[in-house]
Structure formats: C-alpha cells, structure tokens
Amino acid sequence: MQTTGPFDAPASASLSLTAVWGSFSDSGSPVVLYPVGVQVGDTNHLLVTLRLHHPNLPTAPTFSWNLPLPLGGQALVQSSTDLTNWVLLTALTNSGLPVTWDHTVASNSHVFPPPPPWQFFRVVAK
C-alpha cells in the first residue's frame, strides 16, 4: 500500500491510512497484530469512507464504498465535474484495513451544496 506521497490528490484532499504489522509462523500459534487492538476487516473487501468538509457545515457528511476487492487488489479514487471525464486522485491497495478520506470543499461559497461546477467522487476496482 502506498502510504507516502506524492499523491495526485488536490491540496484539499487527504487520505488516512492505518498501518499495522503482524507476527505469525507455521507453529499453529495465533497471529499477533501490532498495534494491539487493531482488527483487520474482511480482506475480500475494501472499505473507503469519504468525509466531505465544508466551512458552513457543523459536521462532515460521510459516504462509504465497500468494494469487493481481494487482498492486494487495487482500487482507483477518482473525481469528476461532469460524470463523463474522471480524474485519478490516487490508487489504493487493499491491505484488509479501512481507508478514511477527508476532502475539504474548495469553494468561495458558504452555501451547501456549493453552486456548479459540482464535484463527484467514485472508487473503482482496477
């Protein structure tokens, strides 16, 4: 999983990736994950959560995608203003952990939703 930049995301977007590592062997002992308390989710799905921040909203609306994607599979985070032409923001690799994506609306308007052109997002399997 790419956890360091540069990402091709606009300055108003950020991705939060949780990193863990584990210890295991063929001895039959259970896998130990570090940091303690982190749970690996369904490894055949990639959960991506978008939190859309706007200065006029007290809390960020949240949208989630749960893609059927095998462990190690890649997904593309994309954006569009017309639902026809899509721009790659970043690529993600399914590590079995959820991804939280914070995006701040870049608008001079204090109205929500902002006036056109609107920005649409999608996450698609590669």
Secondary structure as UniProt FT lines:
FT   TURN            11..12
FT   STRAND          13..17
FT   STRAND          21..23
FT   TURN            26..27
FT   STRAND          32..34
FT   TURN            36..37
FT   TURN            43..44
FT   STRAND          45..53
FT   TURN            55..56
FT   STRAND          62..68
FT   TURN            71..72
FT   STRAND          74..80
FT   STRAND          87..93
FT   STRAND          99..104
FT   STRAND          120..125
//
